[in-house]
Amino acid sequence: MSIRTYILASACVVLMPMATMAALLDFPGNALLTGEETVGRGSYKVPVGAWQNGELPLVVAEGEVMQQAWKITASGLTSLQILDPLKTQLTAEGFEVIFECETDTCGGFDFRFETNVMPEPVMHVDLGDFRFLSAKRKGADAPEYVTLLVSRSQNAGFVQLVRVGEPADETELVASTKSPALTTISESPPVDQPVLPLEQALQETGHFILEDLVFQTGSSDLGDGDFATLATLADYIKAHPDNTFALVGHTDAEGSLAGNIALSKKRAASVVHRLIKDYGVDKKQISAEGNGFLSPRASNMTEDGRAQNRRVEVIDTSTR
């Protein structure tokens, strides 16, 4: 198994041969195939329902497993705008959508981490903004499955495509601008996204970055200072006693993944501890999770970027 990375030098470039399934989907001309993994014969757990009661409904599909990640460079894209044209193409090719969800209805954080996802920077998933779709069509000997996981960053959209079925004939794939919805958006000038107040962000997007928390490289110590967002967050949590929230820690890219995941969870745990100890938040409503350096929001090549990546965000994990 290997990951092959390609660079598109223009808006329409012929890539190296790959599975026919990918050729059924037209990506916009500014789409970059960032990685691909293919297993000639294997199995893949296809999500067919939302994470609920500690479980993720799955169907084990067998056959050739092809996994691709695509990056679409454009500001202003929404995850729905990215997914809809691809969904339309799938249904036109005879696929039946068997499950579709959006962040909270998927199961949020738990769904994301129970789903097989290619690593950063090949594939990026915003824990507060992603969509998922699984589809199936009849094959000659066995069903053929396709899943799409779509998310975005400030300046780009990301798509993970997984196809499981009988081995497909190899063909050339052209990344074209046949998807008018994506093409139109990609030509729009960048739009600065306003920073919403904590209460509004949690209600509208389901997550909020606690910007005033400061962590040094390698440290999980929150310090003894007053952090305004913690008081605001505590008031919000108390005002929504039926909701649950996850504090998710993130790190810069210095050090190993395992070490950074452990560190990021400790950072989140320090925030949880402060909310319970100093602000009287019900411990049953909040939990601590760690994502290491897997979801950067800035470059790790500069100190400023690394400082931005050392953060904790709150996610409303309620599913009702």
Wavefront OBJ file of the C-alpha trace (Angstrom):
o trace
v 0.000 0.000 0.000
v 1.373 3.423 -0.889
v 0.297 7.053 -1.009
v 0.957 8.801 -4.297
v 0.939 12.578 -4.331
v 0.258 14.564 -7.478
v 0.571 18.257 -8.283
v -1.752 19.855 -10.856
v 0.147 22.443 -12.858
v -2.909 23.825 -14.690
v -6.685 23.773 -14.607
v -6.897 20.630 -16.728
v -4.226 17.961 -16.313
v -4.196 14.268 -17.211
v -3.143 12.200 -14.207
v -1.560 8.786 -14.037
v -3.778 5.705 -14.563
v -6.094 4.764 -11.700
v -9.404 3.034 -11.024
v -12.400 3.663 -13.281
v -14.608 4.614 -10.326
v -12.773 7.898 -9.878
v -13.275 8.697 -13.563
v -17.038 8.696 -12.967
v -16.691 11.801 -10.806
v -15.784 15.136 -12.367
v -13.832 17.340 -9.994
v -13.253 21.056 -10.692
v -10.119 22.075 -12.567
v -8.407 23.398 -9.438
v -8.759 20.037 -7.665
v -5.565 18.363 -6.515
v -5.354 14.616 -5.915
v -3.280 14.676 -2.739
v -3.146 10.955 -2.064
v -4.324 7.527 -3.141
v -4.185 4.071 -1.567
v -5.355 0.890 -3.305
v -5.596 -2.651 -1.915
v -6.190 -5.267 -4.602
v -8.307 -7.439 -2.346
v -9.448 -6.383 1.084
v -12.351 -5.291 3.241
v -13.636 -1.909 4.345
v -16.121 -0.965 7.051
v -18.725 1.251 5.393
v -20.689 3.496 7.812
v -24.425 3.139 7.146
v -25.793 5.059 10.124
v -24.970 7.704 12.708
v -22.878 7.144 15.833
v -25.380 6.425 18.575
v -25.287 4.787 21.998
v -21.573 4.079 21.669
v -21.827 2.293 18.318
v -21.410 3.070 14.631
v -23.571 0.949 12.260
v -21.295 -0.621 9.646
v -21.426 -2.912 6.639
v -18.247 -4.840 5.838
v -17.670 -4.564 2.090
v -15.127 -6.765 0.320
v -13.233 -6.366 -2.923
v -10.722 -3.898 -4.314
v -10.460 -0.981 -1.877
v -9.484 2.367 -3.396
v -9.151 5.414 -1.172
v -8.455 8.894 -2.544
v -8.144 12.375 -1.049
v -8.758 15.551 -3.041
v -8.087 19.196 -2.196
v -10.074 21.965 -3.911
v -8.403 25.327 -3.476
v -11.130 27.968 -3.178
v -12.436 30.350 -0.547
v -16.146 30.480 0.195
v -16.901 26.813 -0.454
v -19.322 25.107 1.908
v -19.206 21.383 2.546
v -22.701 21.072 1.039
v -21.654 22.880 -2.139
v -18.766 20.445 -2.513
v -20.820 17.323 -1.840
v -23.960 18.009 -3.879
v -22.398 17.867 -7.404
v -20.565 14.630 -6.506
v -23.759 13.111 -5.090
v -25.606 14.016 -8.281
v -22.944 12.288 -10.370
v -23.116 9.138 -8.222
v -26.883 8.826 -8.521
v -26.618 9.396 -12.273
v -24.242 6.414 -12.404
v -26.809 4.154 -10.733
v -25.730 4.455 -7.095
v -28.349 4.554 -4.358
v -27.566 6.725 -1.342
v -27.941 4.535 1.749
v -26.778 7.024 4.382
v -26.068 10.751 4.464
v -25.335 13.019 7.410
v -23.851 16.335 8.518
v -21.541 16.899 11.525
v -23.982 16.618 14.449
v -26.396 14.195 12.785
v -23.413 11.962 11.969
v -22.443 11.809 15.630
v -19.815 14.555 15.610
v -16.428 13.783 17.133
v -17.214 10.093 17.733
v -18.297 9.467 14.140
v -15.162 11.132 12.762
v -12.802 9.032 14.869
v -14.613 5.761 14.200
v -14.333 6.407 10.458
v -11.226 5.488 8.462
v -9.693 8.783 7.289
v -6.436 9.409 5.429
v -3.984 11.428 7.567
v -3.193 15.145 7.497
v -2.148 16.897 5.359
v -3.463 14.500 2.687
v -7.015 14.807 4.065
v -8.269 17.516 6.415
v -11.427 17.197 8.522
v -12.859 20.107 10.475
v -14.521 18.505 13.496
v -17.215 21.176 13.436
v -17.977 21.080 9.697
v -18.065 17.853 7.714
v -20.523 15.805 5.682
v -20.611 12.101 4.888
v -22.370 9.969 2.305
v -22.356 6.248 1.581
v -23.895 4.765 -1.561
v -24.318 1.344 -3.172
v -25.131 -0.158 -6.553
v -25.472 -3.707 -7.804
v -22.375 -5.338 -9.257
v -22.010 -8.430 -11.398
v -21.051 -10.619 -8.439
v -21.241 -8.354 -5.377
v -22.454 -4.852 -4.421
v -20.205 -1.885 -5.129
v -19.901 0.730 -2.378
v -18.719 4.341 -2.466
v -18.293 6.723 0.463
v -17.613 10.449 0.371
v -16.318 12.443 3.342
v -16.300 16.201 2.735
v -14.890 18.983 4.888
v -13.166 22.328 4.499
v -10.595 24.743 5.841
v -10.656 28.518 5.473
v -9.224 28.444 1.946
v -9.916 24.945 0.608
v -12.356 22.068 0.418
v -11.401 18.427 1.015
v -12.970 15.224 -0.268
v -12.153 11.636 0.660
v -13.533 9.094 -1.789
v -13.557 5.371 -1.008
v -14.664 2.777 -3.536
v -15.051 -0.943 -2.693
v -15.976 -3.516 -5.308
v -14.695 -5.767 -8.029
v -11.385 -4.602 -9.561
v -12.027 -1.883 -12.122
v -10.295 -1.388 -15.456
v -7.619 1.268 -15.313
v -8.198 4.440 -17.301
v -6.966 8.002 -17.541
v -8.567 10.520 -15.224
v -8.899 14.166 -16.216
v -9.501 16.732 -13.499
v -11.863 19.064 -15.334
v -14.155 21.998 -14.649
v -17.343 20.103 -15.526
v -18.852 20.818 -12.128
v -20.311 24.324 -12.673
v -21.284 24.930 -9.053
v -17.726 24.407 -7.862
v -16.206 26.283 -10.808
v -18.289 29.378 -10.146
v -17.392 29.480 -6.472
v -13.705 28.878 -7.123
v -13.580 32.012 -9.267
v -14.995 34.216 -6.503
v -12.583 36.407 -4.511
v -11.652 35.226 -1.012
v -14.129 36.242 1.658
v -13.030 36.831 5.247
v -15.100 34.689 7.576
v -16.378 36.694 10.571
v -15.492 35.412 14.020
v -18.790 34.702 15.760
v -19.337 35.210 19.508
v -19.158 31.983 21.510
v -22.904 31.636 22.049
v -23.747 32.294 18.397
v -20.951 30.022 17.127
v -22.087 27.082 19.258
v -25.687 27.535 18.171
v -24.946 27.963 14.460
v -21.819 25.881 13.845
v -21.577 23.668 16.929
v -17.980 24.594 17.794
v -15.837 27.487 18.995
v -12.075 27.979 19.479
v -11.115 29.301 22.905
v -8.690 31.861 21.491
v -7.474 33.372 24.756
v -6.064 30.107 26.142
v -2.280 29.977 25.836
v -0.122 26.836 25.807
v 3.628 26.675 25.315
v 5.206 23.966 23.141
v 5.232 20.686 25.066
v 3.201 22.001 27.994
v -0.313 21.132 29.145
v -0.340 23.835 31.828
v -3.193 26.294 31.346
v -1.772 28.664 33.928
v -3.503 30.673 36.654
v -4.682 33.640 34.615
v -8.269 34.709 34.037
v -9.587 33.582 30.671
v -12.719 35.412 29.585
v -13.910 32.655 27.256
v -14.039 30.144 30.119
v -16.534 32.246 32.064
v -18.652 32.736 28.936
v -18.474 29.038 28.111
v -19.400 28.039 31.663
v -22.482 30.275 31.537
v -23.484 28.772 28.183
v -23.089 25.184 29.420
v -25.133 25.902 32.547
v -27.848 27.496 30.406
v -28.065 24.284 28.342
v -28.200 21.500 30.962
v -29.400 18.876 28.464
v -26.448 19.408 26.127
v -23.035 17.730 26.211
v -19.749 19.267 25.148
v -16.280 18.022 24.231
v -13.175 20.093 24.872
v -10.766 19.068 22.105
v -7.067 19.822 22.421
v -4.717 20.465 19.474
v -0.931 20.820 19.257
v 1.706 22.053 16.868
v 3.646 19.493 14.827
v 6.760 19.276 16.978
v 7.220 15.734 18.294
v 5.562 12.394 17.579
v 1.873 11.916 16.796
v 1.298 9.638 19.777
v 2.983 12.084 22.134
v 1.028 15.032 20.747
v -2.314 13.237 20.987
v -1.593 12.521 24.653
v -0.482 16.133 25.202
v -3.527 17.585 23.450
v -5.858 15.505 25.607
v -4.053 16.715 28.741
v -4.567 20.300 27.581
v -8.268 19.675 27.074
v -8.426 17.953 30.477
v -6.860 21.005 32.135
v -9.651 23.142 30.677
v -12.302 20.670 31.841
v -10.771 20.693 35.319
v -10.823 24.503 35.440
v -14.470 24.647 34.296
v -15.525 22.201 37.011
v -13.323 23.560 39.815
v -13.590 27.317 39.292
v -16.908 27.723 37.480
v -19.055 24.908 38.872
v -19.829 23.235 35.534
v -21.444 19.794 35.819
v -18.756 17.231 35.001
v -21.379 15.026 33.342
v -21.777 17.621 30.587
v -18.142 17.930 29.518
v -15.371 15.608 28.390
v -11.770 15.959 27.204
v -10.437 14.697 23.881
v -7.138 15.081 22.036
v -6.441 15.405 18.302
v -2.692 16.082 18.351
v -1.450 17.862 15.242
v -3.981 16.232 12.881
v -6.128 19.354 12.421
v -3.826 22.357 11.951
v -5.377 25.726 11.218
v -2.085 27.396 10.292
v 1.347 26.447 8.970
v 3.681 24.696 11.399
v 6.631 26.291 9.581
v 6.429 29.503 11.621
v 6.248 30.226 15.364
v 3.059 32.224 14.867
v 1.473 29.295 13.025
v 2.561 26.821 15.691
v 1.105 29.091 18.387
v -2.239 29.154 16.547
v -2.229 25.374 16.335
v -1.733 25.001 20.101
v -5.355 25.459 21.039
v -8.468 24.024 22.637
v -11.892 24.203 21.032
v -15.294 23.339 22.400
v -17.716 21.214 20.381
v -21.399 20.724 21.166
v -21.708 16.926 20.948
v -25.463 16.817 21.547
v -27.353 14.780 18.936
v -30.892 15.833 19.766
l 1 2 3 4 5 6 7 8 9 10 11 12 13 14 15 16 17 18 19 20 21 22 23 24 25 26 27 28 29 30 31 32 33 34 35 36 37 38 39 40 41 42 43 44 45 46 47 48 49 50 51 52 53 54 55 56 57 58 59 60 61 62 63 64 65 66 67 68 69 70 71 72 73 74 75 76 77 78 79 80 81 82 83 84 85 86 87 88 89 90 91 92 93 94 95 96 97 98 99 100 101 102 103 104 105 106 107 108 109 110 111 112 113 114 115 116 117 118 119 120 121 122 123 124 125 126 127 128 129 130 131 132 133 134 135 136 137 138 139 140 141 142 143 144 145 146 147 148 149 150 151 152 153 154 155 156 157 158 159 160 161 162 163 164 165 166 167 168 169 170 171 172 173 174 175 176 177 178 179 180 181 182 183 184 185 186 187 188 189 190 191 192 193 194 195 196 197 198 199 200 201 202 203 204 205 206 207 208 209 210 211 212 213 214 215 216 217 218 219 220 221 222 223 224 225 226 227 228 229 230 231 232 233 234 235 236 237 238 239 240 241 242 243 244 245 246 247 248 249 250 251 252 253 254 255 256 257 258 259 260 261 262 263 264 265 266 267 268 269 270 271 272 273 274 275 276 277 278 279 280 281 282 283 284 285 286 287 288 289 290 291 292 293 294 295 296 297 298 299 300 301 302 303 304 305 306 307 308 309 310 311 312 313 314 315 316 317 318 319 320
